[in-house]
Amino acid sequence: MQSYIASFDIGTSEVKAALLGRHGGSSLEHSIALTTFCDGDGAVEQEARDWFDAVRRIAADWWRSGIAPSQIAMIAISGQMQNFLPLDRDQAPLHRAVLYADQRPLPEAREINARYGADILSRELDNPLTAASILPKLLRWRSEFSRDCQRLRRIVLGAKDYVVLCLTGSHITDRTNASTTGLYLPKADAWHAGLLADYGFPLELMPELRRPGELAGVVSALAASQTGFAAGTPVLCGMGDAGAATLGAGVCRAGEAYLYLGTTAWLAHLAPPDTAAAMPCRSVFRLAGIADGLSLRAAPTLNAGNILRWALTLIGHQHGDGAADFFRQFAAEVRDVEVPDSLLFVPYLHAERCPIVLPAPSGALLGITAATTRGQILQAVLQGTALSLRWCAELLGMQATAPLTVVGGGVRCEAWLQAIADTLEFELLAKPDAQMLPLRGLAALAAVELGWSRSAEAFLECIDGTMSTPTLWRPRNGDRHRIGAKFDTFKRYAAALPAMAD
């Protein structure tokens, strides 16, 4: 009877999962949409129980499909990072999970940076402390829910960490996720106990640090009754989504880079610690725990696939509608359409953290006239998100020396890939089923732990051998001066719009 690794990725918009066999072949892929709660004050929250419920529902589908729980050799999970989820002594959430995109704690972040010195903190943490960091979120939550704070016993830092806790009872996290929290000291490989204590929080609130490929524990009897997984099934610590995407993209050596396209997006490349130490700005993050002796420098933008989803409303999409038909209509309307030089879309319809820090939405469509067509507006949306990514690439100092691997669900939008190739002036290499690559990166770690493969790289090579040929997207011949001039205009307007709104 065949054995499988059950691999889950808890993203912002959906939970994806697949079963992967000894030789990397995947089967019974599933996805379940998640609900995100937003309001006009900048809240971005999810119900943590929805994450675990999605895992439970996917597992139930596997059992109905004929998979036996005894066939699951190991469970591996990745997920969105930089979440704040307070729990009581019974591991029950005291509040919805506050996501990475929530910018409400900006005043708290400013106070912390002013008190300790932003540059000093950044050097200690190897990362900026921002409104998305955990301590500002914790301070804001305490000020609003002081009575609930008295019941606080644990802080969960990522979506997959909550599911691991529910499955095993282990309160842990990986160093990739820890790097984003604003509380991890990479040189000491420890939490910033002093920073927590100065604000009255005990170190015991924080999870234990584990390696991604290390076991978190085994499925408990309670979790077995809830999910159908066999009690005693091993569960990996796993890693944050950026780490899993990096592994799945096959990026494991210094200088290698990739682009992730999902609800949000990021450009990232691996660099030795000495070069990664000089961070170009406070919008770029340095993530540990992915490749030995290397750090992942990542420029994460919050306005990406969610902006394309918004653009679907321009052609009639409404909440609850399926998106596939509308994306096909979108593709038809932008085919062979060029964006006039005078038409510019600034895509920051939500708060942003990179390539520019914007605490509030600051989007715009500029240069529209009576002659502007809907197809031109839709193409301008694609170009605007691509210009934002070009800015991220500039901050990272990335050069187009080799095709840039692209992963994530956004790969399914071919018009977007072409717009990004044209705007970045990079060749893009889109692997088949790119949205599943984080699941394969996780499975590679599990395969090593199970003894199925000598290394994660070898397991991923085995998977590549079963997949069809990747698609190469080349920049179309164009006027480099023209796109360069539009990029400069884009940056000027993006920086000026917040002041204009005031």
C-alpha positions as CSV (number, residue, x, y, z in Angstrom):
1,M,0.0,0.0,0.0
2,Q,1.4,3.4,-1.1
3,S,2.5,5.9,1.6
4,Y,2.0,9.6,1.2
5,I,3.2,12.9,2.7
6,A,0.2,15.1,3.4
7,S,1.3,18.6,2.5
8,F,-0.7,21.8,3.4
9,D,-0.2,25.4,2.5
10,I,-2.4,27.9,4.5
11,G,-2.4,31.0,2.4
12,T,-4.3,34.2,2.7
13,S,-7.1,33.4,0.3
14,E,-7.2,29.6,0.5
15,V,-5.8,26.5,2.0
16,K,-4.1,24.2,-0.6
17,A,-3.2,20.6,0.0
18,A,-1.9,17.5,-1.9
19,L,-0.7,14.0,-1.2
20,L,2.9,13.3,-2.5
21,G,4.3,9.9,-2.9
22,R,7.9,8.6,-2.5
23,H,8.9,9.7,-6.0
24,G,7.3,13.1,-5.8
25,G,4.1,12.5,-7.7
26,S,1.2,14.4,-6.3
27,S,-2.5,13.4,-6.2
28,L,-5.8,14.4,-4.7
29,E,-5.0,18.1,-4.7
30,H,-7.6,20.2,-2.9
31,S,-8.2,23.9,-2.0
32,I,-10.7,25.6,0.3
33,A,-11.3,29.3,0.3
34,L,-10.8,31.4,3.4
35,T,-12.7,34.4,4.6
36,T,-10.7,37.6,5.5
37,F,-12.4,40.2,7.6
38,C,-11.4,43.8,6.7
39,D,-12.8,47.2,7.6
40,G,-12.2,50.8,6.8
41,D,-9.8,51.2,9.8
42,G,-7.2,48.9,8.2
43,A,-8.2,45.6,10.0
44,V,-7.1,42.4,8.2
45,E,-8.1,39.4,10.3
46,Q,-9.1,35.7,9.9
47,E,-10.7,33.1,12.2
48,A,-7.9,30.7,13.2
49,R,-10.4,27.9,13.6
50,D,-11.1,28.3,9.8
51,W,-7.5,27.2,9.1
52,F,-7.9,24.0,11.1
53,D,-11.4,23.4,9.8
54,A,-10.0,23.5,6.2
55,V,-7.4,20.9,7.1
56,R,-10.1,18.7,8.6
57,R,-12.4,19.1,5.6
58,I,-9.6,18.3,3.1
59,A,-8.6,15.2,5.1
60,A,-12.3,14.1,5.1
61,D,-12.2,14.3,1.3
62,W,-9.1,12.1,1.1
63,W,-10.8,9.4,3.3
64,R,-13.9,9.5,1.1
65,S,-11.6,9.1,-1.9
66,G,-10.3,5.8,-0.6
67,I,-7.1,7.0,1.1
68,A,-6.6,5.2,4.5
69,P,-5.2,7.3,7.4
70,S,-2.5,4.6,7.8
71,Q,-1.2,5.6,4.4
72,I,-0.2,9.1,5.7
73,A,3.5,8.8,6.6
74,M,3.9,12.4,7.7
75,I,2.1,15.7,7.7
76,A,4.0,18.9,6.6
77,I,2.5,22.4,6.8
78,S,3.4,25.9,5.6
79,G,1.5,29.1,5.8
80,Q,1.2,32.9,6.0
81,M,3.7,34.5,8.4
82,Q,3.7,37.4,10.8
83,N,0.3,36.7,12.3
84,F,-0.7,37.6,15.8
85,L,-3.0,35.1,17.5
86,P,-3.4,35.2,21.3
87,L,-4.5,32.0,23.1
88,D,-5.8,31.2,26.6
89,R,-4.6,28.3,28.8
90,D,-6.9,25.9,26.9
91,Q,-5.4,27.0,23.5
92,A,-8.6,28.8,22.6
93,P,-8.2,32.0,20.5
94,L,-8.9,35.2,22.5
95,H,-9.3,37.2,19.3
96,R,-9.2,36.6,15.5
97,A,-5.8,36.2,14.0
98,V,-4.4,39.6,13.0
99,L,-2.7,39.2,9.7
100,Y,0.6,40.5,8.3
101,A,-1.3,43.1,6.2
102,D,-3.0,44.8,9.2
103,Q,-1.5,48.3,9.5
104,R,-3.6,49.5,12.5
105,P,-0.6,49.2,15.0
106,L,1.4,51.9,13.2
107,P,1.4,54.3,16.3
108,E,2.6,51.5,18.5
109,A,5.4,50.6,16.0
110,R,6.5,54.3,15.9
111,E,6.6,54.5,19.7
112,I,8.8,51.4,20.0
113,N,11.2,52.6,17.3
114,A,11.4,56.1,18.9
115,R,12.0,54.6,22.3
116,Y,14.8,52.2,21.3
117,G,16.0,53.7,18.0
118,A,14.9,52.3,14.7
119,D,18.4,51.8,13.4
120,I,19.5,50.0,16.6
121,L,16.5,47.7,16.6
122,S,17.0,47.0,12.9
123,R,20.6,46.0,13.5
124,E,19.7,43.7,16.4
125,L,16.8,42.1,14.6
126,D,18.3,42.1,11.1
127,N,14.9,43.4,10.0
128,P,12.8,46.5,10.5
129,L,10.2,46.7,13.2
130,T,7.0,47.8,11.6
131,A,3.2,47.9,12.1
132,A,3.1,44.3,10.9
133,S,5.5,43.2,13.7
134,I,4.2,41.2,16.6
135,L,4.9,43.5,19.5
136,P,3.0,46.5,18.1
137,K,0.0,44.2,17.4
138,L,0.2,42.8,21.0
139,L,0.4,46.3,22.5
140,R,-2.7,47.5,20.5
141,W,-4.6,44.4,21.5
142,R,-3.8,44.8,25.1
143,S,-4.9,48.5,25.1
144,E,-8.3,47.5,23.5
145,F,-8.9,44.2,25.3
146,S,-7.2,44.5,28.6
147,R,-9.6,42.0,30.3
148,D,-8.8,39.4,27.7
149,C,-5.1,40.1,28.0
150,Q,-5.2,38.8,31.6
151,R,-6.1,35.4,30.2
152,L,-3.2,35.4,27.6
153,R,-1.0,32.4,27.9
154,R,0.5,31.8,24.4
155,I,1.1,33.8,21.2
156,V,0.9,32.0,17.9
157,L,2.9,33.6,15.1
158,G,1.8,31.9,11.9
159,A,-1.2,30.1,10.4
160,K,0.7,26.7,10.2
161,D,1.9,27.1,13.8
162,Y,-1.8,27.1,15.0
163,V,-2.6,24.0,13.0
164,V,0.5,22.2,14.2
165,L,-0.6,23.2,17.8
166,C,-4.1,21.8,17.2
167,L,-2.6,18.5,15.7
168,T,0.2,17.9,18.2
169,G,-0.2,20.2,21.2
170,S,3.3,21.6,20.5
171,H,3.7,25.4,20.6
172,I,6.5,26.0,18.1
173,T,7.6,28.0,15.1
174,D,10.4,28.0,12.5
175,R,13.1,30.6,12.2
176,T,11.9,31.9,8.8
177,N,8.6,32.9,10.4
178,A,10.4,34.1,13.5
179,S,12.5,36.5,11.3
180,T,9.4,38.5,10.4
181,T,8.1,39.0,13.9
182,G,10.3,41.9,15.1
183,L,11.2,39.8,18.2
184,Y,13.8,37.3,16.9
185,L,17.5,37.9,17.5
186,P,19.2,35.9,14.7
187,K,22.8,36.3,16.1
188,A,21.7,34.9,19.5
189,D,19.1,32.5,17.9
190,A,16.7,33.6,20.6
191,W,13.7,35.8,21.3
192,H,14.2,39.4,22.4
193,A,13.4,38.8,26.1
194,G,14.4,42.3,27.1
195,L,12.0,44.0,24.6
196,L,9.1,41.8,25.8
197,A,9.9,42.4,29.5
198,D,10.1,46.2,29.0
199,Y,6.5,46.1,27.9
200,G,5.4,43.7,30.6
201,F,5.2,40.4,28.7
202,P,6.9,37.2,29.8
203,L,9.1,35.1,27.5
204,E,6.9,32.1,28.2
205,L,4.3,33.5,25.8
206,M,6.6,32.8,22.8
207,P,6.8,29.5,20.9
208,E,9.8,27.2,20.9
209,L,12.1,27.6,17.9
210,R,12.5,24.5,15.7
211,R,14.2,23.6,12.4
212,P,11.6,23.3,9.5
213,G,12.5,19.7,8.9
214,E,12.4,18.8,12.6
215,L,9.4,16.9,14.1
216,A,6.9,19.0,16.0
217,G,5.3,15.9,17.5
218,V,2.6,13.4,16.5
219,V,-1.1,13.6,15.9
220,S,-2.8,13.5,19.3
221,A,-5.8,11.3,20.1
222,L,-8.0,14.4,20.2
223,A,-6.8,15.6,16.8
224,A,-7.2,12.1,15.4
225,S,-10.9,12.1,16.4
226,Q,-11.3,15.6,14.8
227,T,-9.5,15.0,11.5
228,G,-9.3,11.2,10.9
229,F,-5.5,11.2,10.8
230,A,-4.1,8.2,12.7
231,A,-3.0,9.0,16.2
232,G,0.8,9.0,16.3
233,T,1.2,10.3,12.7
234,P,4.4,12.4,12.7
235,V,4.0,16.2,12.0
236,L,6.9,18.4,10.8
237,C,7.5,21.8,12.3
238,G,7.2,23.1,8.7
239,M,8.0,26.6,7.7
240,G,6.5,30.0,6.7
241,D,5.2,30.3,3.2
242,A,8.2,32.3,2.0
243,G,10.5,29.4,3.0
244,A,8.3,26.7,1.4
245,A,8.0,28.7,-1.8
246,T,11.8,29.2,-1.9
247,L,12.4,25.4,-1.6
248,G,9.7,24.6,-4.1
249,A,11.1,27.0,-6.6
250,G,14.4,25.1,-6.3
251,V,16.2,28.2,-5.0
252,C,19.0,26.9,-2.7
253,R,22.3,28.7,-3.8
254,A,23.6,32.2,-3.3
255,G,22.4,34.6,-6.0
256,E,19.4,32.5,-7.0
257,A,16.1,34.4,-7.1
258,Y,12.4,33.9,-7.7
259,L,9.1,35.7,-7.8
260,Y,6.0,34.6,-5.9
261,L,2.6,35.7,-7.2
262,G,-0.4,35.2,-5.1
263,T,-2.9,37.4,-3.2
264,T,0.3,39.2,-2.2
265,A,3.7,38.9,-3.9
266,W,7.4,39.0,-3.2
267,L,10.7,39.0,-5.0
268,A,13.5,37.3,-3.2
269,H,17.0,36.0,-3.6
270,L,19.5,34.2,-1.4
271,A,22.6,36.0,-0.2
272,P,25.5,35.3,2.2
273,P,25.1,37.0,5.6
274,D,27.8,39.6,5.0
275,T,26.0,40.9,1.9
276,A,22.6,40.6,3.4
277,A,23.6,42.7,6.4
278,A,23.4,45.9,4.5
279,M,19.7,46.3,4.0
280,P,18.8,48.8,1.3
281,C,15.7,50.1,3.0
282,R,13.2,49.4,5.8
283,S,10.9,47.7,3.3
284,V,13.1,44.7,2.6
285,F,13.3,41.7,4.9
286,R,16.0,39.2,5.7
287,L,14.7,35.7,6.5
288,A,16.7,33.0,8.3
289,G,16.4,29.2,8.4
290,I,15.9,28.4,4.7
291,A,19.4,27.5,3.4
292,D,22.5,26.9,5.6
293,G,24.8,29.9,5.7
294,L,22.5,32.1,3.6
295,S,19.7,34.6,4.2
296,L,16.7,35.2,2.0
297,R,16.3,38.9,1.1
298,A,12.7,39.4,0.3
299,A,10.7,42.5,-0.9
300,P,7.1,41.6,-0.1
301,T,4.3,43.7,-1.6
302,L,0.7,43.6,-0.3
303,N,-0.9,44.7,-3.5
304,A,-0.7,42.0,-6.2
305,G,-3.2,39.3,-7.0
306,N,-5.8,41.0,-4.8
307,I,-5.6,43.9,-7.2
308,L,-6.3,41.7,-10.2
309,R,-9.3,40.3,-8.3
310,W,-10.5,43.9,-7.8
311,A,-10.1,44.6,-11.5
312,L,-12.5,41.7,-12.2
313,T,-15.2,43.9,-10.7
314,L,-14.7,46.3,-13.7
315,I,-16.1,43.6,-16.0
316,G,-18.9,42.5,-13.7
317,H,-17.5,40.1,-11.2
318,Q,-19.3,40.2,-7.8
319,H,-18.5,38.7,-4.5
320,G,-19.3,35.0,-4.5
321,D,-19.0,34.6,-8.3
322,G,-16.5,32.1,-9.6
323,A,-13.4,33.9,-11.0
324,A,-12.4,31.6,-13.9
325,D,-14.8,32.9,-16.5
326,F,-14.1,36.5,-15.6
327,F,-10.3,35.9,-15.9
328,R,-10.8,34.5,-19.4
329,Q,-12.8,37.6,-20.3
330,F,-10.1,39.8,-18.7
331,A,-7.5,38.0,-20.9
332,A,-9.6,38.5,-24.0
333,E,-10.0,42.3,-23.3
334,V,-6.3,43.0,-22.8
335,R,-5.1,40.9,-25.7
336,D,-2.9,43.1,-28.1
337,V,-3.8,46.2,-26.1
338,E,-1.1,48.7,-25.3
339,V,-1.2,51.2,-22.4
340,P,-0.9,54.8,-23.5
341,D,2.1,56.6,-22.1
342,S,-0.3,59.0,-20.4
343,L,-2.3,56.3,-18.6
344,L,-0.9,55.2,-15.2
345,F,-2.3,52.9,-12.6
346,V,-0.9,53.1,-9.0
347,P,-2.0,49.8,-7.5
348,Y,-1.9,50.6,-3.8
349,L,-5.6,50.0,-3.1
350,H,-4.6,48.6,0.3
351,A,-2.0,49.7,2.8
352,E,1.5,48.8,1.6
353,R,4.9,47.9,3.1
354,C,7.1,47.4,0.1
355,P,8.4,48.9,-2.2
356,I,7.0,52.0,-0.3
357,V,5.5,52.2,3.2
358,L,1.9,53.4,3.0
359,P,-0.2,53.1,6.2
360,A,-3.4,53.8,4.3
361,P,-4.6,52.9,0.8
362,S,-3.2,55.3,-1.8
363,G,-4.1,54.0,-5.3
364,A,-4.9,56.0,-8.4
365,L,-5.8,55.9,-12.1
366,L,-4.1,58.8,-13.8
367,G,-4.4,60.2,-17.3
368,I,-7.8,58.7,-18.2
369,T,-9.7,60.5,-21.0
370,A,-12.9,60.0,-22.9
371,A,-11.0,57.9,-25.4
372,T,-9.7,55.5,-22.8
373,T,-11.0,52.0,-23.3
374,R,-11.8,49.4,-20.7
375,G,-9.1,47.1,-22.2
376,Q,-6.5,49.9,-21.7
377,I,-7.6,50.3,-18.1
378,L,-7.3,46.6,-17.4
379,Q,-3.9,46.5,-19.1
380,A,-2.9,49.5,-17.0
381,V,-3.8,47.5,-13.9
382,L,-1.4,44.7,-15.0
383,Q,1.3,47.2,-15.8
384,G,0.8,49.1,-12.5
385,T,1.3,45.9,-10.4
386,A,4.3,45.1,-12.6
387,L,5.8,48.6,-12.0
388,S,5.5,48.0,-8.3
389,L,7.4,44.7,-8.6
390,R,10.1,46.4,-10.7
391,W,10.5,48.8,-7.8
392,C,11.0,45.8,-5.5
393,A,13.6,44.4,-7.8
394,E,15.4,47.7,-7.8
395,L,15.5,47.7,-4.0
396,L,17.0,44.3,-4.0
397,G,19.6,45.2,-6.6
398,M,18.4,42.3,-8.8
399,Q,19.8,41.9,-12.3
400,A,18.4,40.0,-15.2
401,T,21.2,37.5,-15.5
402,A,19.1,34.4,-15.8
403,P,15.4,33.6,-16.2
404,L,13.5,34.4,-13.0
405,T,11.5,31.4,-11.7
406,V,7.9,32.3,-10.9
407,V,5.7,30.4,-8.4
408,G,2.3,30.8,-6.9
409,G,-1.3,30.9,-8.2
410,G,-0.8,34.1,-10.1
411,V,1.1,32.1,-12.8
412,R,-2.3,31.1,-14.1
413,C,-2.8,34.6,-15.4
414,E,-0.7,34.7,-18.6
415,A,-1.4,38.3,-19.4
416,W,0.0,39.2,-16.0
417,L,3.2,37.2,-16.6
418,Q,3.7,39.0,-20.0
419,A,3.2,42.4,-18.4
420,I,5.7,41.6,-15.7
421,A,8.3,40.3,-18.2
422,D,7.8,43.5,-20.3
423,T,8.0,45.9,-17.3
424,L,10.8,44.2,-15.4
425,E,12.7,43.5,-18.6
426,F,13.3,40.0,-17.2
427,E,12.8,36.6,-18.7
428,L,10.3,34.6,-16.5
429,L,10.3,30.8,-16.1
430,A,6.9,29.6,-15.1
431,K,6.8,26.0,-13.9
432,P,3.7,23.8,-14.5
433,D,1.3,23.8,-11.5
434,A,3.4,26.7,-10.0
435,Q,0.7,27.2,-7.3
436,M,1.6,23.8,-5.9
437,L,5.4,24.4,-5.5
438,P,5.3,25.4,-1.9
439,L,3.6,22.1,-1.1
440,R,6.4,20.3,-2.9
441,G,9.0,22.2,-1.0
442,L,7.5,21.1,2.2
443,A,7.2,17.5,1.0
444,A,11.0,17.6,0.2
445,L,11.7,18.3,3.9
446,A,9.5,15.5,4.9
447,A,11.0,13.1,2.4
448,V,14.4,13.6,4.0
449,E,13.1,13.1,7.5
450,L,11.4,9.9,6.3
451,G,14.5,8.6,4.6
452,W,12.9,8.7,1.2
453,S,15.5,11.0,-0.2
454,R,19.1,11.9,0.6
455,S,18.3,15.6,0.3
456,A,15.5,18.0,-0.4
457,E,17.2,19.0,-3.7
458,A,17.3,15.4,-4.8
459,F,13.6,15.0,-4.1
460,L,12.7,18.2,-6.0
461,E,14.7,17.0,-8.9
462,C,12.7,13.8,-8.9
463,I,9.5,15.9,-9.0
464,D,10.8,18.0,-11.9
465,G,11.4,14.8,-13.9
466,T,7.7,14.0,-13.8
467,M,6.5,17.5,-14.8
468,S,6.1,19.0,-18.3
469,T,8.4,21.6,-19.7
470,P,8.3,25.1,-18.0
471,T,7.0,28.1,-20.0
472,L,9.5,30.9,-20.8
473,W,8.1,34.4,-21.0
474,R,10.3,36.9,-22.8
475,P,10.1,40.7,-22.7
476,R,8.6,41.9,-25.9
477,N,10.7,44.2,-27.9
478,G,10.0,47.7,-26.7
479,D,11.5,51.1,-26.0
480,R,13.6,50.7,-22.8
481,H,13.7,54.4,-22.4
482,R,9.9,54.6,-22.6
483,I,9.3,52.0,-19.8
484,G,12.1,53.5,-17.8
485,A,10.5,56.9,-18.0
486,K,7.1,55.5,-17.0
487,F,8.8,53.7,-14.0
488,D,10.3,57.0,-12.8
489,T,6.8,58.7,-13.1
490,F,5.2,55.8,-11.2
491,K,7.6,56.2,-8.3
492,R,7.0,60.0,-8.1
493,Y,3.2,59.6,-8.1
494,A,3.3,56.7,-5.6
495,A,5.3,58.9,-3.2
496,A,3.2,62.0,-3.7
497,L,-0.3,60.5,-3.5
498,P,-0.5,60.2,0.3
499,A,0.1,63.9,0.7
500,M,-2.4,64.7,-2.0
501,A,-5.0,62.6,0.0
502,D,-4.4,64.7,3.1
